[in-house]
């Protein structure tokens, strides 16, 4: 249940006309009174003999009884209370009781106070009510309404329990502004999946992902087909912007523009520009020295995904072991990676990745100040994903997509745990929800590459399979039995064999992959270890199919082979520097 205290008003009659009227887009159906300070209060919605003026005069009576010099200019108090979409439809009697609890909790009409303010609750839709009140009490004093918003939220949490409604998390004021009921009704009429506000927020976030300049940001907005208005100072300096969907029009046929700050707190132009400010000498994840400078854009989707997986792995360590500011920066930049991944993903993973990015947006902001610059690796990864173009979803592209989604899943879990420790309940819930979407996206992306790897494992000679089983029991004695029962065990055995053939020590690699990050949240431990090993050992994400396997000692040819990684200062895997 979502209560919202609106800005104070000056005209009681004006708000009554809105509450009892048809609404901006004819969304108000059967407006009527469900509760009031007095059981005999007139209801212009159901009583043909009652008028808006009758109700207005009674509500304003304590205000008008004061000398004009003592009357508060903004004397109209307004609270809306909305149920969650999945909640059952409440009766008028239930909404009336909720209204009484809200005016008592906020200080408008405390229980047992015979001199409290006058108020009325109007219902004009199934899922919400509006409460109008005048803040002058019957005794001529003004109501004490300090922190009425927080008190309404606290009472809403109790109401959710008492009525068996969806239990929401207490906010901290960093959430994006929710669409209004009028915006929801308009989206339904026009057949939109989301409101214009939500579509614009998603489009702007995608445009921001990995950008490096104001010009690039606005170029991306224009390429996305948005209408743009820039706010320019007399000096010529750019101060802000507004965007609109070309087909979202008001009753006069004009585009409906939203400023960046109205879409989300971190989408105002000044907040976006903060992402481009880098410290002089940022440090690496382990604090051992300067971080590598930003690297030039890459062109291959598979290569961009491998590098993004490495950056994501590095971000996990920072969230776990870094200070609050750098951890918050990694979580914020993770949102850009998810936006970029959703934008460039193949059709069979796009829906779940889009939902993951959409819900993770809430997890990307809190009151912890982001220390910009330490997020440059993830922001570069987002840039690489965008500039490398769409992945086809098969071959090396599809396999590296699965690798990156697997890493992103653990990043979302890390973000959820970090927020939970800070008591950021909304952000923690959003990160966990994003993780579930990423889990579903992984299942869609990993089908083909894991099938190929399983076939390779099943074709290993008996002696080679036993060698990998013995290695598994040596390194992970507590998990070995479970892993060997998983469908992905043959793929892990094949990966360990590939690592050995490539000249690596598979025992050391496996120990390092298991030690770096917990495995308890993994649906398939073998899958997780496969991607960690193939990334850290620079193995092809999707090797040759079994019937194409070259003879031992031969070198694979073709475009699916991984590109050679540069030495120090280039694209070397961060885990090798730790």
C-alpha positions as CSV (number, residue, x, y, z in Angstrom):
1,X,0.0,0.0,0.0
2,X,1.4,3.3,-1.1
3,X,0.4,6.5,0.7
4,X,1.6,9.9,-0.8
5,X,1.3,13.3,0.8
6,X,0.8,15.9,-1.9
7,X,1.8,19.5,-1.9
8,X,-0.4,21.8,0.2
9,X,-3.1,23.6,-1.7
10,X,-4.9,26.9,-1.3
11,X,-8.4,26.1,-2.7
12,X,-10.5,23.3,-1.2
13,X,-13.1,23.7,-4.0
14,X,-10.5,23.1,-6.7
15,X,-9.3,19.8,-5.3
16,X,-12.9,18.7,-4.8
17,X,-13.7,19.4,-8.4
18,X,-10.7,17.1,-9.4
19,X,-11.7,14.3,-7.0
20,X,-15.3,14.2,-8.0
21,X,-14.6,15.1,-11.7
22,X,-13.9,12.7,-14.6
23,X,-10.1,13.0,-14.2
24,X,-7.6,14.1,-16.7
25,X,-8.3,11.1,-19.0
26,X,-11.8,10.1,-17.9
27,X,-10.3,7.6,-15.4
28,X,-12.5,8.6,-12.4
29,X,-15.4,6.2,-12.2
30,X,-18.2,6.6,-9.7
31,X,-16.6,9.1,-7.3
32,X,-18.1,8.9,-3.9
33,X,-17.4,9.5,-0.2
34,X,-16.3,6.5,1.9
35,X,-15.5,8.3,5.2
36,X,-15.4,11.8,6.7
37,X,-15.0,13.6,10.0
38,X,-18.8,13.6,10.3
39,X,-21.1,10.8,9.4
40,X,-23.5,13.4,8.1
41,X,-21.1,15.0,5.7
42,X,-22.6,15.6,2.2
43,X,-21.5,13.4,-0.7
44,X,-21.8,15.2,-4.1
45,X,-21.0,11.9,-5.8
46,X,-24.0,9.9,-4.6
47,X,-26.5,12.5,-3.2
48,X,-28.1,14.5,-6.1
49,X,-29.0,17.3,-3.7
50,X,-25.4,17.8,-2.5
51,X,-23.0,20.1,-4.2
52,X,-19.2,20.6,-4.2
53,X,-19.8,23.9,-2.5
54,X,-21.7,22.3,0.3
55,X,-18.8,20.0,1.2
56,X,-16.3,22.8,0.7
57,X,-18.0,25.2,3.0
58,X,-18.2,22.6,5.8
59,X,-14.5,21.6,5.4
60,X,-13.4,25.2,5.4
61,X,-15.6,26.3,8.3
62,X,-12.8,26.2,10.9
63,X,-10.5,28.1,8.6
64,X,-13.1,30.8,7.8
65,X,-13.9,31.2,11.5
66,X,-10.4,32.6,12.1
67,X,-9.6,36.3,11.5
68,X,-8.4,36.8,8.0
69,X,-4.9,37.7,9.2
70,X,-4.6,34.3,10.9
71,X,-5.8,32.1,8.1
72,X,-3.0,29.9,6.6
73,X,-2.6,30.5,2.9
74,X,-2.0,26.8,2.1
75,X,-4.6,25.2,4.3
76,X,-5.6,22.2,2.1
77,X,-4.0,18.9,3.0
78,X,-4.1,16.0,0.5
79,X,-3.1,12.4,0.9
80,X,-3.7,9.6,-1.7
81,X,-3.5,5.9,-0.6
82,X,-3.1,3.3,-3.3
83,X,-3.2,-0.5,-3.1
84,X,-0.7,-2.7,-5.0
85,X,-1.9,-4.1,-8.4
86,X,-2.0,-7.7,-7.0
87,X,-4.0,-6.8,-3.9
88,X,-7.7,-7.8,-3.7
89,X,-10.3,-5.1,-4.3
90,X,-11.2,-3.6,-1.0
91,X,-14.8,-2.6,0.0
92,X,-15.9,1.0,0.7
93,X,-16.1,0.1,4.4
94,X,-12.5,-1.2,4.3
95,X,-11.2,1.9,2.5
96,X,-13.2,4.1,5.0
97,X,-11.4,2.4,8.0
98,X,-8.0,2.8,6.2
99,X,-8.8,6.5,5.8
100,X,-9.6,6.9,9.5
101,X,-6.3,5.2,10.4
102,X,-4.4,7.4,8.1
103,X,-5.8,10.7,9.4
104,X,-5.2,9.5,13.0
105,X,-1.6,8.5,12.2
106,X,-0.6,11.7,10.4
107,X,-2.1,14.0,13.0
108,X,-5.1,15.3,11.0
109,X,-7.6,13.6,13.3
110,X,-5.9,11.7,16.2
111,X,-8.0,9.1,17.9
112,X,-10.2,10.6,20.7
113,X,-9.5,14.2,19.6
114,X,-12.9,16.0,19.5
115,X,-11.3,19.2,18.1
116,X,-9.4,17.6,15.3
117,X,-9.3,18.8,11.6
118,X,-12.2,18.2,9.2
119,X,-11.5,15.7,6.4
120,X,-13.2,13.6,3.8
121,X,-12.1,10.4,1.9
122,X,-13.2,10.1,-1.8
123,X,-12.9,6.9,-3.8
124,X,-13.1,7.2,-7.6
125,X,-11.3,4.0,-8.5
126,X,-11.0,0.4,-7.2
127,X,-7.4,0.6,-6.1
128,X,-7.1,4.0,-4.3
129,X,-8.7,6.8,-2.3
130,X,-7.9,10.5,-1.8
131,X,-8.2,12.2,1.6
132,X,-8.8,15.9,1.6
133,X,-8.5,17.9,4.9
134,X,-8.2,21.5,6.1
135,X,-5.3,21.9,8.5
136,X,-7.1,24.3,10.9
137,X,-8.6,22.4,13.8
138,X,-12.0,23.0,15.4
139,X,-10.3,24.9,18.3
140,X,-8.6,27.3,15.8
141,X,-5.1,25.8,16.2
142,X,-3.2,24.3,13.3
143,X,-2.6,20.6,13.2
144,X,0.8,19.3,14.0
145,X,1.8,17.6,10.8
146,X,5.5,17.1,11.1
147,X,6.8,14.0,9.3
148,X,3.2,13.2,8.1
149,X,4.7,11.4,5.1
150,X,6.8,9.1,7.2
151,X,4.0,8.5,9.6
152,X,1.6,7.6,6.8
153,X,4.2,5.1,5.5
154,X,4.6,3.5,8.9
155,X,0.8,3.1,9.2
156,X,0.6,1.6,5.7
157,X,3.0,-1.1,6.8
158,X,0.7,-2.0,9.6
159,X,-2.4,-1.9,7.3
160,X,-0.7,-4.3,4.9
161,X,-0.3,-6.9,7.7
162,X,-3.9,-6.4,9.1
163,X,-5.5,-6.7,5.7
164,X,-3.3,-9.4,4.2
165,X,-2.0,-7.0,1.5
166,X,1.3,-7.1,-0.3
167,X,3.9,-5.9,2.1
168,X,6.1,-3.2,0.7
169,X,9.4,-2.0,1.9
170,X,9.9,1.3,3.5
171,X,11.6,3.8,1.2
172,X,14.4,6.2,1.8
173,X,13.5,9.0,-0.7
174,X,15.8,7.8,-3.5
175,X,13.3,6.0,-5.6
176,X,12.2,7.2,-9.0
177,X,8.9,9.0,-9.1
178,X,6.0,6.6,-9.6
179,X,3.6,7.0,-12.5
180,X,0.3,8.6,-11.5
181,X,-3.0,6.9,-11.8
182,X,-3.8,9.0,-14.9
183,X,-0.6,7.9,-16.5
184,X,-1.5,4.3,-15.8
185,X,-5.0,4.7,-17.3
186,X,-3.5,6.4,-20.3
187,X,-1.1,3.6,-20.9
188,X,-3.9,1.0,-20.7
189,X,-6.1,2.9,-23.1
190,X,-3.2,3.2,-25.6
191,X,-2.1,-0.5,-25.2
192,X,1.3,0.4,-23.8
193,X,3.2,-2.2,-21.8
194,X,4.5,0.6,-19.5
195,X,3.6,4.2,-18.9
196,X,5.3,6.9,-20.9
197,X,7.3,7.9,-17.8
198,X,8.6,4.4,-17.4
199,X,9.4,4.0,-21.1
200,X,11.3,7.2,-21.1
201,X,13.2,6.3,-17.9
202,X,14.3,3.0,-19.4
203,X,15.3,4.6,-22.7
204,X,17.3,7.4,-21.0
205,X,19.1,4.9,-18.8
206,X,20.1,2.9,-21.9
207,X,21.3,6.1,-23.5
208,X,23.5,6.9,-20.5
209,X,25.1,3.5,-20.3
210,X,28.8,3.8,-21.0
211,X,28.5,7.4,-22.5
212,X,31.6,9.7,-22.2
213,X,30.2,13.1,-23.1
214,X,27.1,15.3,-23.2
215,X,27.2,15.2,-27.0
216,X,27.2,11.4,-27.1
217,X,24.4,11.2,-24.6
218,X,22.1,13.5,-26.7
219,X,23.1,11.7,-29.9
220,X,21.9,8.4,-28.3
221,X,18.6,10.0,-27.2
222,X,18.0,11.3,-30.7
223,X,18.9,7.9,-32.2
224,X,16.4,6.3,-29.8
225,X,13.7,8.5,-31.4
226,X,12.9,10.7,-28.4
227,X,11.9,14.3,-28.7
228,X,14.5,16.5,-26.8
229,X,14.3,20.0,-25.3
230,X,17.5,21.5,-23.9
231,X,17.5,24.1,-21.1
232,X,20.2,26.7,-21.9
233,X,21.3,29.5,-19.7
234,X,21.7,33.1,-21.1
235,X,25.4,32.4,-21.0
236,X,24.9,29.5,-23.4
237,X,25.7,26.9,-20.8
238,X,23.5,23.7,-20.9
239,X,21.6,23.4,-17.7
240,X,19.2,20.5,-18.3
241,X,17.0,18.6,-20.7
242,X,13.5,17.2,-21.2
243,X,12.4,14.2,-23.3
244,X,9.1,13.0,-24.7
245,X,7.8,10.0,-26.7
246,X,6.8,11.2,-30.2
247,X,3.3,9.6,-29.8
248,X,2.6,10.6,-26.2
249,X,0.4,13.7,-26.5
250,X,-1.8,15.7,-24.2
251,X,-5.4,16.7,-24.9
252,X,-4.1,19.6,-27.0
253,X,-2.1,17.3,-29.2
254,X,1.3,18.5,-27.7
255,X,4.1,16.2,-26.7
256,X,4.3,15.4,-22.9
257,X,7.8,16.2,-21.8
258,X,9.5,15.0,-18.7
259,X,12.8,16.4,-17.3
260,X,15.5,14.0,-16.4
261,X,15.1,14.6,-12.7
262,X,11.4,13.7,-12.9
263,X,12.3,10.4,-14.5
264,X,14.8,9.4,-11.7
265,X,17.0,11.3,-9.3
266,X,20.2,10.2,-11.0
267,X,19.0,11.1,-14.5
268,X,19.3,14.9,-14.2
269,X,22.0,16.4,-16.4
270,X,24.3,17.4,-13.4
271,X,24.0,13.8,-12.0
272,X,24.7,12.2,-15.3
273,X,27.8,14.4,-15.8
274,X,29.1,13.2,-12.5
275,X,29.7,9.8,-14.2
276,X,32.2,11.3,-16.5
277,X,34.4,12.9,-13.7
278,X,37.3,10.6,-13.0
279,X,39.9,11.0,-10.1
280,X,43.5,11.6,-11.0
281,X,44.7,8.2,-9.9
282,X,42.0,5.6,-9.3
283,X,43.1,2.5,-7.5
284,X,42.6,-1.1,-8.5
285,X,40.2,-3.5,-6.8
286,X,42.9,-4.9,-4.4
287,X,44.3,-1.5,-3.7
288,X,47.7,-2.5,-5.0
289,X,48.2,0.3,-7.4
290,X,46.7,2.6,-10.1
291,X,43.9,1.1,-12.1
292,X,44.5,0.6,-15.8
293,X,43.5,3.6,-17.9
294,X,40.3,3.4,-20.0
295,X,40.9,1.2,-23.1
296,X,39.7,1.8,-26.6
297,X,36.4,0.4,-27.7
298,X,36.3,-3.2,-28.9
299,X,34.3,-4.3,-31.9
300,X,33.4,-8.0,-31.4
301,X,30.3,-8.8,-29.2
302,X,32.0,-11.9,-27.8
303,X,35.2,-10.1,-26.9
304,X,33.2,-7.2,-25.3
305,X,31.2,-9.8,-23.2
306,X,34.4,-11.5,-22.0
307,X,35.9,-8.2,-20.9
308,X,32.6,-7.2,-19.2
309,X,32.6,-10.5,-17.4
310,X,36.2,-9.7,-16.1
311,X,35.1,-6.3,-15.0
312,X,32.1,-7.7,-13.2
313,X,34.3,-10.2,-11.4
314,X,36.5,-7.3,-10.3
315,X,33.4,-5.4,-9.1
316,X,32.3,-8.3,-6.9
317,X,35.5,-8.1,-4.9
318,X,35.1,-4.3,-4.5
319,X,31.5,-4.6,-3.2
320,X,32.7,-7.3,-0.8
321,X,35.8,-5.6,0.5
322,X,35.8,-2.0,-0.6
323,X,34.5,1.0,1.4
324,X,30.9,2.2,1.1
325,X,31.5,4.9,-1.6
326,X,33.4,2.6,-4.0
327,X,30.9,-0.3,-3.4
328,X,28.0,2.1,-4.2
329,X,29.8,3.2,-7.4
330,X,30.1,-0.4,-8.5
331,X,26.4,-1.1,-7.9
332,X,25.4,2.0,-9.8
333,X,27.7,1.1,-12.7
334,X,26.3,-2.4,-12.7
335,X,23.0,-0.9,-13.7
336,X,24.7,0.5,-16.8
337,X,26.1,-2.9,-17.7
338,X,22.7,-4.5,-17.4
339,X,21.1,-1.7,-19.5
340,X,23.8,-2.2,-22.2
341,X,23.4,-6.0,-22.1
342,X,19.7,-5.8,-22.5
343,X,20.1,-3.4,-25.4
344,X,22.5,-5.6,-27.3
345,X,21.2,-9.1,-26.3
346,X,19.6,-11.7,-28.7
347,X,15.8,-12.1,-28.8
348,X,15.6,-15.2,-26.7
349,X,17.3,-13.5,-23.7
350,X,16.1,-9.9,-24.3
351,X,12.9,-9.9,-22.3
352,X,14.4,-11.3,-19.1
353,X,17.5,-9.1,-19.4
354,X,15.3,-6.0,-19.9
355,X,13.3,-6.8,-16.8
356,X,16.5,-7.4,-14.8
357,X,17.8,-4.0,-15.9
358,X,14.4,-2.3,-15.2
359,X,14.1,-3.6,-11.6
360,X,17.8,-3.2,-10.8
361,X,17.4,0.5,-11.4
362,X,16.0,0.8,-7.9
363,X,19.1,-0.9,-6.5
364,X,21.5,1.5,-8.2
365,X,20.6,4.4,-5.8
366,X,20.8,5.0,-2.1
367,X,21.9,7.7,0.3
368,X,25.4,6.4,0.3
369,X,27.4,8.8,-1.8
370,X,28.9,7.3,-4.9
371,X,32.6,7.8,-5.4
372,X,32.9,8.2,-9.1
373,X,36.0,7.1,-11.0
374,X,36.3,3.7,-9.2
375,X,33.5,2.5,-11.5
376,X,35.4,3.1,-14.7
377,X,36.0,-0.6,-15.5
378,X,32.3,-1.4,-15.4
379,X,31.4,1.8,-17.3
380,X,34.0,0.9,-19.9
381,X,32.4,-2.5,-20.1
382,X,29.0,-1.0,-20.7
383,X,30.5,1.2,-23.4
384,X,32.1,-1.8,-25.0
385,X,28.9,-3.7,-25.1
386,X,27.0,-0.9,-26.7
387,X,29.7,-0.2,-29.3
388,X,30.3,-3.8,-30.2
389,X,26.7,-4.1,-31.4
390,X,24.0,-6.8,-31.0
391,X,25.1,-10.3,-30.3
392,X,23.5,-13.1,-32.4
393,X,22.9,-15.3,-29.4
394,X,24.7,-18.3,-30.8
395,X,28.3,-19.5,-31.2
396,X,30.9,-17.6,-29.2
397,X,28.5,-14.6,-28.9
398,X,25.9,-16.8,-27.1
399,X,28.4,-18.5,-24.9
400,X,30.1,-15.3,-23.7
401,X,26.6,-13.9,-23.1
402,X,25.9,-16.8,-20.8
403,X,29.3,-16.2,-19.1
404,X,28.5,-12.6,-18.5
405,X,24.9,-13.2,-17.3
406,X,26.4,-15.8,-14.8
407,X,28.7,-13.1,-13.5
408,X,26.0,-10.5,-13.4
409,X,23.8,-12.8,-11.4
410,X,26.4,-13.0,-8.6
411,X,26.9,-9.2,-8.8
412,X,23.1,-8.7,-8.2
413,X,23.3,-11.1,-5.2
414,X,26.3,-9.1,-3.9
415,X,24.4,-5.9,-4.3
416,X,21.4,-7.3,-2.5
417,X,23.6,-8.5,0.4
418,X,25.3,-5.1,0.6
419,X,22.1,-3.2,0.7
420,X,20.6,-5.6,3.2
421,X,23.5,-4.9,5.6
422,X,22.9,-1.2,5.2
423,X,19.1,-1.7,5.9
424,X,18.2,-0.5,2.4
425,X,15.2,-2.7,2.1
426,X,13.8,-1.5,-1.2
427,X,17.2,-1.7,-2.9
428,X,17.9,-5.1,-1.5
429,X,14.5,-6.4,-2.7
430,X,15.1,-4.9,-6.2
431,X,18.5,-6.5,-6.5
432,X,17.1,-9.9,-5.5
433,X,14.3,-9.5,-8.1
434,X,16.9,-8.6,-10.7
435,X,18.9,-11.8,-9.8
436,X,15.8,-13.9,-10.5
437,X,15.4,-12.4,-14.0
438,X,19.1,-12.9,-14.6
439,X,18.7,-16.6,-13.5
440,X,16.0,-17.0,-16.1
441,X,18.0,-15.2,-18.8
442,X,21.0,-17.5,-18.1
443,X,18.9,-20.6,-18.6
444,X,17.9,-19.3,-22.0
445,X,21.5,-18.2,-23.0
446,X,23.4,-21.2,-21.6
447,X,21.4,-24.1,-23.3
448,X,23.5,-24.4,-26.5
449,X,27.0,-23.8,-25.1
450,X,26.5,-26.1,-22.1
451,X,25.1,-28.8,-24.3
452,X,28.3,-28.6,-26.5
453,X,30.5,-28.8,-23.4
454,X,28.6,-31.7,-21.9
455,X,29.0,-33.6,-25.1
456,X,32.8,-32.9,-25.0
457,X,32.9,-34.2,-21.4
458,X,30.9,-37.3,-22.2
459,X,33.4,-38.1,-25.1
460,X,36.4,-37.9,-22.8
461,X,38.3,-41.1,-22.3
462,X,37.5,-43.0,-19.1
463,X,41.0,-42.3,-17.8
464,X,40.6,-38.5,-18.4
465,X,37.2,-38.5,-16.7
466,X,38.6,-40.3,-13.7
467,X,41.5,-37.8,-13.5
468,X,39.0,-34.9,-13.4
469,X,36.9,-36.6,-10.8
470,X,39.9,-37.2,-8.6
471,X,40.9,-33.6,-8.9
472,X,37.4,-32.5,-8.0
473,X,37.4,-34.6,-4.8
474,X,40.9,-33.3,-3.9
475,X,40.0,-29.6,-4.3
476,X,36.3,-29.5,-3.3
477,X,35.8,-32.6,-1.1
478,X,32.6,-31.2,0.5
479,X,31.0,-30.4,-2.8
480,X,32.3,-33.0,-5.1
481,X,29.5,-35.5,-4.7
482,X,26.9,-32.9,-5.3
483,X,28.7,-31.5,-8.4
484,X,29.0,-35.0,-9.9
485,X,25.2,-35.5,-9.8
486,X,24.6,-32.2,-11.7
487,X,23.9,-32.3,-15.4
488,X,26.8,-29.8,-15.9
489,X,29.5,-32.1,-14.4
490,X,30.6,-33.4,-17.9
491,X,31.0,-29.8,-19.0
492,X,33.1,-29.0,-16.0
493,X,35.2,-32.1,-16.6
494,X,35.7,-31.0,-20.3
495,X,36.7,-27.5,-19.1
496,X,39.3,-28.9,-16.7
497,X,40.7,-31.0,-19.4
498,X,40.8,-28.0,-21.8
499,X,42.6,-26.0,-19.2
500,X,45.2,-28.8,-18.8
501,X,45.7,-29.0,-22.5
502,X,46.2,-25.2,-22.7
503,X,49.1,-25.5,-20.3
504,X,47.4,-24.4,-17.1
505,X,47.4,-26.1,-13.7
506,X,43.7,-27.2,-13.4
507,X,44.1,-27.9,-9.6
508,X,45.2,-24.3,-9.0
509,X,42.6,-22.9,-11.3
510,X,39.7,-24.9,-9.7
511,X,40.8,-23.9,-6.2
512,X,41.0,-20.3,-7.2
513,X,37.6,-20.3,-8.9
514,X,35.9,-21.9,-5.9
515,X,37.7,-19.6,-3.4
516,X,37.0,-16.3,-5.1
517,X,33.2,-16.3,-4.5
518,X,30.5,-18.2,-2.6
519,X,28.7,-21.0,-4.5
520,X,25.7,-21.5,-2.2
521,X,23.3,-19.3,-4.3
522,X,24.1,-21.2,-7.5
523,X,21.5,-23.4,-9.0
524,X,24.3,-25.4,-10.7
525,X,27.7,-25.2,-9.1
526,X,29.3,-26.9,-12.1
527,X,27.9,-24.3,-14.5
528,X,29.3,-21.5,-12.4
529,X,32.7,-23.1,-12.2
530,X,32.7,-23.8,-15.9
531,X,32.4,-20.0,-16.7
532,X,34.8,-18.9,-14.1
533,X,37.5,-21.4,-15.4
534,X,36.9,-20.6,-19.0
535,X,37.1,-16.9,-18.3
536,X,40.2,-17.0,-16.1
537,X,42.1,-19.4,-18.3
538,X,41.1,-17.6,-21.5
539,X,39.5,-20.7,-23.0
540,X,37.0,-20.3,-25.8
541,X,33.5,-19.9,-24.3
542,X,32.2,-22.2,-27.0
543,X,34.8,-24.7,-28.2
544,X,34.4,-27.0,-31.2
545,X,31.5,-29.4,-31.2
546,X,32.6,-33.0,-30.5
547,X,32.6,-34.1,-34.2
548,X,34.8,-31.0,-35.0
549,X,37.4,-31.6,-32.3
550,X,40.9,-31.3,-33.8
551,X,43.6,-33.7,-33.2
552,X,45.6,-33.2,-30.0
553,X,48.2,-30.6,-30.5
554,X,46.5,-28.9,-33.4
555,X,45.5,-25.3,-33.3
556,X,41.9,-24.2,-33.8
557,X,41.2,-21.9,-36.8
558,X,38.2,-19.7,-37.3
559,X,36.5,-16.7,-36.0
560,X,35.2,-18.3,-32.8
561,X,38.7,-18.5,-31.3
562,X,39.4,-16.0,-28.6
563,X,41.6,-13.0,-29.6
564,X,45.0,-12.9,-28.0
565,X,45.1,-10.6,-24.9
566,X,47.8,-8.0,-24.6
567,X,50.4,-8.1,-21.9
568,X,50.7,-5.7,-18.9
569,X,48.6,-2.6,-19.4
570,X,46.2,-4.2,-21.9
571,X,43.2,-6.4,-21.6
572,X,44.7,-8.9,-19.2
573,X,42.2,-10.5,-16.8
574,X,41.9,-8.6,-13.5
575,X,41.9,-11.9,-11.6
576,X,45.5,-12.6,-12.8
577,X,46.7,-9.4,-11.1
578,X,45.1,-10.3,-7.8
